[in-house]
């Protein structure tokens, strides 16, 4: 499974950030590793130019299962770490459902 991390121009993309994000993704999705060709991570600061409150950090994950259409989830949180963790959990649930349907012998 290849993991590609992208950031907007308001988030400093560093090697540490990339390693941390890859670790969270591997932990959540590692068991699907042979079934997913790539996971794209898009990190953005939604409120960077505004003085608004709320959850400014957004993480969008897009998984590309082999021979299937891409699957995408989005999570907003106060910090990048929280957004990545939340999105990884959402994507894990979506992939559980997707692969569960594929693997169901009654279908």
Secondary structure as the mmCIF struct_conf table of DSSP 4:
data_model
#
loop_
_struct_conf.conf_type_id
_struct_conf.id
_struct_conf.beg_label_comp_id
_struct_conf.beg_label_asym_id
_struct_conf.beg_label_seq_id
_struct_conf.end_label_comp_id
_struct_conf.end_label_asym_id
_struct_conf.end_label_seq_id
STRN STRN1 UNK A 2 UNK A 7
TURN_TY1_P TURN_TY1_P1 UNK A 9 UNK A 10
BEND BEND1 UNK A 11 UNK A 11
HELX_RH_AL_P HELX_RH_AL_P1 UNK A 15 UNK A 29
HELX_RH_3T_P HELX_RH_3T_P1 UNK A 30 UNK A 32
TURN_TY1_P TURN_TY1_P2 UNK A 33 UNK A 35
STRN STRN2 UNK A 36 UNK A 45
TURN_TY1_P TURN_TY1_P3 UNK A 46 UNK A 49
BEND BEND2 UNK A 50 UNK A 50
BEND BEND3 UNK A 54 UNK A 54
STRN STRN3 UNK A 57 UNK A 65
TURN_TY1_P TURN_TY1_P4 UNK A 66 UNK A 67
BEND BEND4 UNK A 68 UNK A 68
STRN STRN4 UNK A 71 UNK A 77
BEND BEND5 UNK A 78 UNK A 79
HELX_RH_AL_P HELX_RH_AL_P2 UNK A 80 UNK A 103
TURN_TY1_P TURN_TY1_P5 UNK A 105 UNK A 106
#
